Each structure stands twice: as C-alpha cells, then as structure tokens.
Amino acid sequence: MRGSRIGLHMALSGATLIYAAEPSIAALVAEGRLRVVLEEWGSRGEAFHIYYSSRRQVPSSLRLLIDLIREIRPMGF
C-alpha cells in the first residue's frame, strides 16, 4: 500500500482522520463509510491550480504534465 492508501485504510477502520479531495472519497461518504469533519478547513475553491512563471517559455515537460492533467481529469476535476 502507498501512503494515501494506508491513510484511507486507517480512516475506514476509524483509526485516523485524512485530508483528501472530496471527489476522491465521495462514494465512500455517500455509502456512510466515511464522513466529512472539520468542514471549515476544506478548500473553498473549485479545483486545483498550477502556477508557473511564464506562458511564453514553458518547459516541455511541464507542458506535457499540464496537457495530461487536462486530458485525464483525475478525481473528476
């Protein structure tokens, strides 16, 4: 198990709290297996953002990453 999966497993067993993107755990919340706590600490924004210094000289590796994220829309974003 990777770190985030371990944290999720622990949260499902009631051993810990986790900080996660709501779309990634929405089904578990809907099923009642997890519940949202500390709502006031949640993000009020609509999505994640990538900030970089300039649009003119974007390194090709960063451009590929941005394009990939836009294409696969991870976690429903």
LUMTITOR-861989 format. One record per residue: x, z negated, y of N, C-alpha, C in turn. Coordinates in steps of 0.2 Angstrom, whole numbers, plus 2048, in hexadecimal, padded with zeros to 3 digits. Atoms other than C-alpha are relative to their C-alpha. Layout:
BEGIN
XZYXZYXZY/...
END
This chain:
BEGIN
8048007FA800800800804800806/7FC8007F98068048127FD7FA804/8028067FB8047F78207F9800802/8078007FE7F37FC8267FC7FF7FA/8048018067EC7FD8158007F97FD/7FF8078027F37EC8117FB7FC805/8048047FB7EB7E58217F88017FF/8077FE8017DA7EE81D7FE7FC7F9/8018038067DB7E780B7FF7F8801/8008077FF7DE7D58127F97FF804/8068017FC7D07D781F7F98007FB/8057FF8057C47DD8117FF7F97FC/8018068047C87CD8077FF7FA805/8028067FB7C57C28178067FC802/7F98047FF7D87BD819802801807/7FD7FE7F97DB7C582A7FC804804/8037FB7FC7D57CE839805806801/7FC7FA7FF7DB7E083C7FE803807/8017FC7FA7DC7EB84C8008077FD/8007F98037D67FC8477FB804804/8047FC7FC7CE80B84F7F98007FC/8078018037BB80984C7FE8067FC/8027FA8057B881B8458037FF7F9/7FD8018077C48168377FD7FB7FC/8038058037BB8078327F8800800/8078007FF7A980C8377FC8007FA/8048008067A380F8258007F97FD/8008068027A97FE8207FC7FB804/8048047FC7A17F682F7F88017FE/8077FE8027907FF82B7FE7FD7F9/8028028067917F98198007F8800/8008078007947E781F8067FD7FD/7FA8038037A57E58178057FE805/7FC8027FA7AD7E38287FB7FF806/8048017FA7A77DD838804800806/7FC8007FA7AD7E084A8007F9803/7FF8077FC7B37D0853805802806/7FC7FF7FA7BC7CE8647FE807803/8027F97FD7B27DD86B803801807/7FE7FF7F97B87D987C808802800/7F97FE8017CA7DD8768008087FE/8007F98027C57EF870801804806/7FF7FB7FB7C97FE8797FA803803/8067FD7FC7BD805886800807800/7FF7F98007C48168857FD8047FB/8037FC8057BD82587C8058027FA/7FB7FD8057CD82A8738077FE801/7F98017FF7DF829871803806805/7FD7FB7FB7EA83287E8088007FF/7F87FF8017FC83987D802802807/7FD7FF7FA80683888D8078027FF/7FA7FE800815842890802803807/7FD7FF7F982084789F7FE806803/8017FA7FD81C8598A27FC8057FB/8037FB80581186789B804806800/7FC7FA80081E8748A08058007FB/7FA80080582C86F8947FF7FB7FB/8028048058238678868058027FA/7FC7FF80682F8658777FC8037FA/8047FD8068298708687FD7FB7FB/80280480582886285D7FA7FC802/8068047FD81C8588697FA805800/8057FB80081286886B7FD8017F9/8037FF80781086A8587FC7FA7FE/80380780180B8578577F9800804/8068007FC7FE8598657FB8057FD/8047FB8037F786985D7FD7FE7F9/8028028067F686184C7FA7FB801/8058057FE7ED8528537F9803802/8067FD7FE7E085D85B7FD8047FB/8027FC8057DE86784C7FC7FC7FA/8038048057DB85983F7FB7FB802/8048057FD7D384D84B7FF7FA7FB/8008068047D883D8417FB7FB802/8058067FF7CB82F83F7FA803804/8067FE7FD7BD83A846801801808/7FF7FF7F97C583B858800807802/
END
